[in-house]
């Protein structure tokens, strides 16, 4: 994945990510920038979607610890992350600031990730979930900051997600 205007395009991806964080549980259109050519250098490793690659290029650096889920934890993807992002790859999800998960089926239980703490909840792991399947209806209702009233969560999640999310929420005041 190479960009014709890396600074501007990385800023667009960053802005989309910030908007999604500020307005959670909503559908946000994310259009990663297409490769400029079909050369071998522009091809992404198998399993790494353009969306996940764009987020990595925009948010990761040499101080970022990254965990790759089973669908991405290949030597080719690890080389791509080290070369393009200079990121630190970790083998345990609890040691990662960012986790890249290619599919819902590859998502470990939430307790495996760094939870942050009451003083520094921002130190929890941010999970980037690729290939999200948008559903028309959901039993999950989202409430809280950035959400007026409540709204349906429109992304398919594992059946155990609601219980895991509630257990995570119960840890903090």
N, C-alpha and C positions, 0 to 999 in steps of 0.2 A: 504494500500500500504506500504509494508516494503521492504527495500533494503538490499541486502547482503553486500554491501560496500557503506554505506550512503555517505561518504565524496566524493568518486570518482564518484558515480552516480549523486549526486547533482551537482558536478562540470560539468559533461557532459550536464546535463539539462541547467545549467547556460550558458555554452558555446554555446549551440544551440540557446538559447534566445538572447544572444549577437550577434551572427551571423545574426539572423533574423532581429534584429534592425539595424545592420550595412548594410545589404543588403535587404532593404524592397521590398515588392511587388513581391517577388519571392517565389517559393515553396521551403520549407525547410523540410527535412525528420526529423520527431521527433518521436523517438521510446522510450517511457517511459519504465522504468524498470519494468518487471513483478513482481507480488507478489511472495515471496519465498514459500508460502504455501497457502492452501485454508482455513485456520482457520478464524474464525469470526473476529479476530483482524485485519486481512489483507484486509478484504472486504471494499470497498469504499461505502460511503452512496449513496443512489439512486440519480442519476443526476450528480454526480461528476465524470467526466471522468478521466482515468489514466493520460492523458496529463495535465489537469488542476491541478490535485492533485500533480503531479511531479513539476510543476511550483510553486505551493504554497509552497511545502516543500523546494524548492531550493531558493526562493526569499523572503518569508515572515518570519517575526520574531515579537517579542513583541513590536516593535516600528512601525510596519506597520499597517496602517488603510486599511481595506478591506471592500468593498461593494459586496454583493451577489445579483445577479439578481433573478427575480421571480422563475426561474426554479431551483435555488440552495438555496434559502432562506428558508430552513427547519431547524427545531431544530437539526436533525441528522447531517446535514452539518455544522451548526454553532458549534456544539460540536466538530466535527472533526477538524475544523480550530483552535478552541481554544486549543484543546489538542495537536495536532501535530505541530502547528505553533506558538502557544501563541500569535496569532494576535489579534488586536483590531478590532472588527466588528462594522461598522457604518450603520445607517439606511438611510443615504442620499448619493447618488453617488457623490455629489460635495465635500464631506468631505473625500473621499477615495484616497489613493495613488494608490491602485490597485483595479480594478473591475473584478470580475469573472462572465462571462456571458456564459451560457451553449449552447445557440443557437442564430443564427442571429435574429430570431423572438423576443428574449428576450432583445435585445439591445435597451436601451432608446436613445432618441435623444442626440447628442454629447454635446449640450449646458448644459445638466444636470450634466455633470462631471466637475471637477476642470479644468480650462483652463490654469492655470499658468499665467504668465504675461511676458511682454517684457524683464524684467530683469532676471526672473527665469522661462523660459518656461519648464524646467525640472520638475517643481512642478505640472505639469498637471497630471491627472489620466492616468495610463497605463491600458488599457483594454485587458484582456485575453479572447478571444472569442473561445469557444469550438465548436466542431462538424462543423468546417468550411468545406463548400462544395467547392471543387476545380472545376472551370469551364474551359472549353477549350478556350473560347473566352470571351472577356469582353469589354464593352464600356468604361471602366475606364482605362486611361493611367496614369501611375505613372512616375514622373520626380523628380529630386532633388538629394540631397546628397546620395551617395551609389548606385545610378542608372546611368549607362552610357546611355546617351541619354534619351530614354523612354522605358517603357515596359508595357505590359498589367498587370493589377491587376487581379489575377486569383481566387479570393475568392468571392463567392456570398455575396452580401451585400444588405441591404434594399434599395428599390427604391429611397428613399429620401437621401441616404448616400452622394451622390456627392454634392448636395446642402448644406448639413450640413458641409461637409468637407471644401467646399469653404468658407462658412461663418466663420468657425473656422480659416482658413488660412488668411482671410481678417482682422482679429483682430490684426495681428502682422506685423511689417515692413518687 
